Amino acid sequence: MRQPGAALQFFVMNPRISIDPQVQHGRPVIKGTRIPVIRLLGCLAEGMTIAETAVEYAIPVEDVLAALDFASELVEQAQQRPVAASK
């Protein structure tokens, strides 16, 4: 289970991502836009390239890459690593 504020901790490290309760109900978005990170990930998952996604939403490629980095960090934080049982 992810710790509260984990996304906010990464937000500090990723200046291209914004989390604001007043924008898209607090979902992570590309800073200065209302484009949710999840929408960009969906485009990529459906087979669009990073460049095509950037053109589709009129944002720099670096913003799409930031969305990928953000998602990657959240997955890493959410992963559970089982500990071997003691004998």
Contacts in CASP RR format, 6 or more apart in sequence:
PFRMAT RR
TARGET T0000
AUTHOR 0000-0000-0000
METHOD contacts of the structure
MODEL  1
MRQPGAALQFFVMNPRISIDPQVQHGRPVIKGTRIPVIRLLGCLAEGMTI
AETAVEYAIPVEDVLAALDFASELVEQAQQRPVAASK
1 78 0 8 1.000
2 74 0 8 1.000
2 77 0 8 1.000
2 78 0 8 1.000
3 77 0 8 1.000
6 74 0 8 1.000
6 77 0 8 1.000
7 19 0 8 1.000
7 28 0 8 1.000
7 74 0 8 1.000
8 19 0 8 1.000
10 17 0 8 1.000
10 70 0 8 1.000
10 73 0 8 1.000
10 74 0 8 1.000
10 77 0 8 1.000
11 17 0 8 1.000
11 18 0 8 1.000
11 19 0 8 1.000
11 28 0 8 1.000
13 73 0 8 1.000
14 66 0 8 1.000
14 69 0 8 1.000
14 70 0 8 1.000
14 73 0 8 1.000
15 31 0 8 1.000
16 30 0 8 1.000
16 31 0 8 1.000
16 62 0 8 1.000
16 63 0 8 1.000
16 66 0 8 1.000
17 28 0 8 1.000
17 29 0 8 1.000
17 30 0 8 1.000
17 31 0 8 1.000
17 37 0 8 1.000
17 66 0 8 1.000
17 67 0 8 1.000
17 70 0 8 1.000
18 28 0 8 1.000
18 29 0 8 1.000
18 30 0 8 1.000
18 31 0 8 1.000
18 32 0 8 1.000
19 26 0 8 1.000
19 27 0 8 1.000
19 28 0 8 1.000
19 29 0 8 1.000
20 26 0 8 1.000
20 29 0 8 1.000
23 29 0 8 1.000
23 34 0 8 1.000
24 34 0 8 1.000
24 36 0 8 1.000
27 36 0 8 1.000
27 37 0 8 1.000
27 38 0 8 1.000
28 36 0 8 1.000
28 37 0 8 1.000
28 38 0 8 1.000
28 70 0 8 1.000
29 35 0 8 1.000
29 36 0 8 1.000
29 37 0 8 1.000
30 37 0 8 1.000
30 40 0 8 1.000
30 57 0 8 1.000
30 59 0 8 1.000
30 63 0 8 1.000
30 66 0 8 1.000
30 67 0 8 1.000
33 57 0 8 1.000
33 59 0 8 1.000
35 57 0 8 1.000
35 59 0 8 1.000
37 67 0 8 1.000
37 70 0 8 1.000
37 71 0 8 1.000
39 57 0 8 1.000
40 53 0 8 1.000
40 57 0 8 1.000
40 63 0 8 1.000
40 64 0 8 1.000
40 67 0 8 1.000
41 67 0 8 1.000
41 68 0 8 1.000
41 71 0 8 1.000
43 52 0 8 1.000
43 53 0 8 1.000
43 56 0 8 1.000
44 50 0 8 1.000
44 53 0 8 1.000
44 64 0 8 1.000
44 68 0 8 1.000
48 56 0 8 1.000
50 61 0 8 1.000
50 64 0 8 1.000
50 65 0 8 1.000
50 68 0 8 1.000
51 61 0 8 1.000
53 64 0 8 1.000
54 60 0 8 1.000
54 61 0 8 1.000
54 63 0 8 1.000
54 64 0 8 1.000
END
